[in-house]
Amino acid sequence: MLCLRKVYLFALRRYQARTLSSDLLLSQINNCTHEDEVFSLVGRNKARLSEKHVGIALNVLWQLQKKRPLLLRTSDYVRNHSQFLALCILAENKVEHMENEVIVDTLYSIQRLNVEDHDSLAGVLVTEAWKRLERQVLLSLPALSKFALCLYKQRRQFSPLIGKIAHIVDMKLDSIEDIRILSVLMVSISDVISQSFRDRLLKKAEQLLGEEDEVYFNYAKRITQFLQNVKLTYYPLLEKCNKIFLKSASQLDLHNISIIFGLYEQLGFDSAEFRLVAKQLLSESIDDYHDPETFSKLFFILGPMAGSKVRERLLVTAAHMAEGFSSHQVLGILKTMQKMKCRNSHLLKKMVSVLHKHLDSYHVLQLIKLTQYLMLLRCHNQELFAKLKTLLFGFLKSSVIPADTAAIIRVLAMLPSSQVEEIIVNKATAILPQCNLHHLNYIATALTKWNHYDQLHWQNTSELCVKLLQKINDCGFQRLRKAGNLNLLLEELTHVNGEWFQEVIREETVATCQHLVDQVTWANVLQLSFFLIKTNHRCPSLLDRIASVTVENTDKIHPFEMYFILCLFSVLNYDPPGNEEFFESCIQHLTSNLSCFETHHLVLLGHVLAVAGYFPPALIKTIFNVSFLSKLDAQLEVLSDTLKQRVRSRLMKLNRAVCLECPEFHIPWFHEHYCHHIFYTGRSRINPLRQHIHKMLADILGGSHYTRVSVLTPYYYEIDFECILDKNKKPLSYMAQNILLGALEGIHWRCDIKVEERKALPPGAQRIALELLDSKAFIKGSHHLKGEAALKKRHLEMLGYRVIQIPHFEWNSMVLSTKGEQLEYLRRCLYETQ
C-alpha cells in the first residue's frame, strides 16, 4: 500500500509539473509580439506541443499579421518559414484530438495567412469538421459561422457541407441573437437556401440590424452582399444598411465605397445621399490615387457624377495610365466611360490600343460586355472588331450553355457589317428547345437585325433568318402555353423587351398572365406592374387584381414599391373598381412613410399622383419647400444626366399641375426660366404633316392669319394648332389689334419664344387647341388615352381652351384618304357642337 502511495504521489507531481510547464508554454506563445518569437518557441518545444499549442500558435501568427496595415504584412515570409511548415505537419497529425473550436480557428488562421485551399492541412481540417457535423457533434454558433465563412472563401458554396450548415442554421435561427454571426452565415449559405428560408433570414436580419450605428458597418456590408447573392432588392434592409453606411464616414475608404457601389449597381438600388458623401470624400483625396488599381476604382465611382473639371482630370489621368491597366481594369474603365457617355476620342484610342494585348485573356461573358461597351462608345477600330468577331465565333463553336450562346449571337449582330452565317443558324436551332423567353428574345433581336441588313444589301441569307425566326416564334408560344407558375414567368420576362416581344409574343404573354391571375400576390405584384408598364397594355382583369391585392396588403408592400404600382395606373389612365379606395389607401400608406423616399423620388411620386388627379397636401407641402428644393439641387448633381433631366422635367410638370389644379396651396410658378431655356434651345422646324394641316385650316378659316401653328400656352404647354372662334363660330384674325389672345401671361411662339402681351377675348369667343395624337398617346392596340395625354387635355381646358384631339388612327384611316375628306373632318371638328 505504501509503495502504491509513493507511485501515485510521484505521478501526481510529474503531471502537475507538466501542466505547469505546458501552461507556461501556452502563455509564452500568447505573449509573442513577433512571428520569429513564435517560431523560436515552436522550434525549441516541438516534442511538447499539444494540439492546443499548435492551434494557438497558428492563431497568434495570424493575429500578428492582422495588426499590420495590408501593405506591410509578411504572409509570404510566414508561410515559407520552416517552423510554420512544422506547425502545419503537427496540426495535421493532431487534428483528431483537437476541440471543435480549435479546428475552426486553425482553418481560419491558415486561410487568412493565404495558405492554398488545396493544401493538405486545409483538406484535413475541413474533413474532420465535416465528420463531426455528420456525427451530430454541434459546433457553437460562433464556430459554425467562422467555419461556414472558411468554406465560402474556398468557393465551396454549393457543397453538401454548406447544405448541412444551412440545415443547422434553419433549425437554430430563432436562437441567433448576434447580427455578426447571422450576417456571416447568411452570406455563406446564400446559394443553397429556399425562398421561404431566405425570407426568414431577411426578417431575422431586419430585427437584429436595429441600430443605425457605425459598429454595424461590416454587418451591413455582408447583408447587402447576401441580397446581391440571392438577387433580391429588399428595400427595408437596404435602407437600413444605407443609413449605417452614411453614418460610417470614417470607414468609407475607396475600397469600401467601391464594394458598396458595385453591390448597389447589381441590385438596381441607388442612394443619392450615399453618392453625395462618396463624391465629397473622394474629391478631397483625388490626388492620392496614383496606381492603376486604386485609380480604376476612383474612376468607376467618381466618373459618372464628377463635375466638368474633375471629369477632365480623370480622363487625362486615365489616358496617362492606360498602359498599366489590367484586363479587368480596362473593362471597368470602358464600362464607366459608357455610363459617362464619354466621347473622348484620345482616351478611347488609348484603351483600344491596350485592349489588343488583353483580348485573349477575357472569358466569353467579358468579351460580350466589352463588345457592347465599344459599340455604345462608337468605336470604329475595324481591326479590333475583326479580332473580337474571331474570338466570339470561337466561343460560339464550343458553347454548350444556352444563355451564353444566345448572348454571343446577340452581340455578334451588333458588330459592324456583320452577317448571319451557317454556324449561327445551326447553333441557334440546336439550343432553341432549352431557351427561355429571355434567350429567345436575344436570338430574335439578332436575326431581325441581320434580316434587315441582308435586305438592304441584297444578301441571300434572308430566307435562313425568316425560317429560324418562325421556329423562335413557335418556341416562344409553346413556352407561354406551358407556363404554369406566374413567378417564374415574370422572372423570365424581366429583361425581355424590343421588337420581337412587342410585335410577336406580347398579346400571348398578357393572355398567359391573365390565365394565371389567381397567382397574383402582394409578393409579385411589383414585378407584374413592371411588366404591364413595359407592355403598354390595358388588361382590366390583371389591373383589377393588382388593385385589390394592393388594398388588401398595403402594410406588406414597401412604399417605394407602391410608387411603381401607382405609376402603372397613372400611366395607363385606368380606374379600377373602388378607384377612390385604392388611391386613398395607397396615398395614406405613402404619406405615412415619406422618409423612405429620397428627394428626387418624392418628385417622381408627386408627378405620378398629379397625372392621376391626386395632390396629397403632406406630399405637396414637403416638395414645395425651400430646404427640400435646396437638398434636391444638391442631389441632382450626382445623378445620371438622363435621370437628372427626367426629375427636373417632372418637377416642372408637378409645379404646373399644382398651380392649375390646386391654387389653394398658393404654390408659385417658378419654372419660367427653365421652360424658356428648354424651348429656346429646342428645334423649331415644323414637320410636313403640321404644315399640311395648317394649310387646310387656313383654307377652312379663310386665311393663315386665322390660325397659328406650334404655339406655347401659359405654363408652357405646346399645342399643334390654335385658332379663335367668336360666339357666332366665326374665326378671329390674329392680325387685328383689338382681338388678342389671353389675359394670363401671353402666348409664346415656338419658333422664337416671342412673348406678346394680350388682352382678354371678346365676350363669347373661345380659344381652340387642335392636337395631333400619335401612337405614343394611346394604350397599345387601343383608343384609350394614356395618363399624360389626358392630363394635358384637362389642363388646356382649365386654361380656357376647347381641346380637339385628332387621333392618328382616324387621320391615317382610309376614310380620310383624300384631301376633301380631311378638310371635311377638320371642319366638323371645329364647328360641330362639343
CORGIWO-V397774 format. One line per field, one symbol per residue. ss: DSSP state (H for helix, E for strand, - for the rest). phi: phi as a letter, one per 40 degrees, with the letter a starting at -180 (. if undefined). psi: psi as a letter, one per 20 degrees, with the letter a starting at -180 (. if undefined). A space follows every 10 residues. Layout:
ss: ???
phi: ???
psi: ???
This chain:
ss: -HHHHHHHHH HHHHHHHHHH HHHHHHHHHH ----HHHHHH HHHH-HHH-- HHHHHHHHHH HHHHHH---H HH--HHHHHH -HHHHHHHHH HHHHHHH--H HHHHHHHHHH HH-------H HHHHHHHHHH HHHH------ HHHHHHHHHH HHH------H HHHHHHHHHH HHHHH---HH HHHHHHHHHH HH--HHHHHH HHHHHHHH-- ---HHHHHHH HHHHHHHHH- ----HHHHHH HHHHHH--HH H--HHHHHHH HHHHHHH--- -HHHHHHHHH HHHH-HHH-- -HHHHHHHHH HHHHH--HHH HHHHHHHHHH HHHH--HHHH HHHHHHHHH- ----HHHHHH HHHHHHHHHH H--HHHHHHH HHHHHH---- -HHHHHHHHH HHHHHHHH-- -HHHHHHHHH HH-------- -HHHHHHHHH HHHH--HHHH HHHHHHHHHH HHHHHH---- -HHHHHHHHH HHHHHHHHHH HH---HHHHH HHH-----HH HHHHHHHHHH HHHHH-HHH- ----HHHHHH HHHHH----H HHHHHHHHHH HH-HHH--HH HHHHHHHHHH HH------HH HHHHHHHHHH H--HHH--HH HHHHHHHHHH HH----HHHH HHH--HHHHH HHHHHH---- HHHHHHHHHH HHHHHHHHHH H-HHH----- -HHHHHHHHH H------HHH HHHHHHHHHH H--HHHEEEE EE-----EEE EEEEE----- E--------- ------EEE- ----EE---- -----EEEEE EEE-HHHE-- ----E-HHHH HHHHHHHH-- EEEEEEEHHH H--HHH--HH HHHHHHHHHH H---
phi: .ccccccccc cccccccccc cccccccccc ccbadccccc ccccbdcccc cccccccccc dcccccccdd cbcbcccccc ccccccdccc cccbcccccd ccdcccdccc cccgcdccdc cdcccccccc dccccgcccc cccccccccc ccccgbcbcd cccccccccd cbdcccbbcc cccccdccbc cbbccccdcc cccccccccc ccbcccdccc cccccdcccc fbccddcccc cccccccbdc bccdcccccc dccdcccgbb bccccccccc ccccbcccbb cdcccccccc ccdcbccccc dccccccccc cdcccccccc ccccccdccc fcbccccccc ccccddcbdc cccccccccd cccccccfcb cccccccdcc cccccccccb cdcccccccc ccccccfcbc bdcccccccc cdcccccccc cdcccccccc ccccccbfcb bdcccccccc ccdccccccc cccbbccccc cccdbcahcc cccbbdcccc cccccbdccc bccbcccccd cccccfbbbd cccccdcccc ccbdccccdc ccdcccddcc ccfbbcdgdc cccccccccc ccbcccbcdc cccccdcdcc dcgbbcdccc ccccbdcccc ccdccccbcc dccdcccccc ccccdccccc bbcccfcccb bdcccdcccc cccbcccdcc cccccccccc chicccabbf bccdggccbc ababbcccgc cbccccccbb cgbcbgbbcc cbfcbbcbcc ccdgcacbbb bcbccccbcd gabcccdccc cccccccccg cccbbbcccc cccccbcbcc ccccccccdc bccc
psi: ghgggggghg hgggghhggg gghggghggh jqjqhhgghg gghikghipr hgggggghgh gghhhhiqqg ijqlhggghi qhhghgghgg ghhjhhiqrg hhgghggggh ghjkpqhjqh gggggggghg ghhhjkopqq gghghhghgg hghjkkijqh ghhgghgggg hjghipjohg gghghgghjh ijqrghhghg ggggghghlh pmqhijghgh ghhhgghhgj lpnogghhhg ghhgghjlhh imrggggggg ggggghikqq ohghgggggg ghhhkhiini qhghhhgggg ghgijqrggg gggggghghh ighiqrgghg ggghghgghi lpkohggggg hghhhhiigi iqrghhhggg ggghghjlqk nhgghggggg gghghghipj oggggghggg hhihqqkqqp rhhggggghh ighiqahggh gggggghggg gggghhjkrk jhhgggghhg hggggggghh hipiohghgh ghigjpragg ghhgjgghgg hghghkhijp rhhjhghhgg ghghilpnng ggghgggghg hhkgiipqhh hhghghhghg gilporplgg ggghgghggg hikhiiqrgh hhghgggghg hikpmpgggg hggmpghghg hggghhhjrq hghghggggh gghggggggg hmhiilpqok jggggggghh irqjpprhgg gghgghhggg ijqiiiqqqm qprqjlppqg qqrppaijkq qppihphjnq pqjejrpoph hjkppppqrq qqpiqpqppp ppoahiiqqp krjpqrgghh gggghhhhjj qppopnqhhg hjrhhlirhg hgghghgghg iqp.
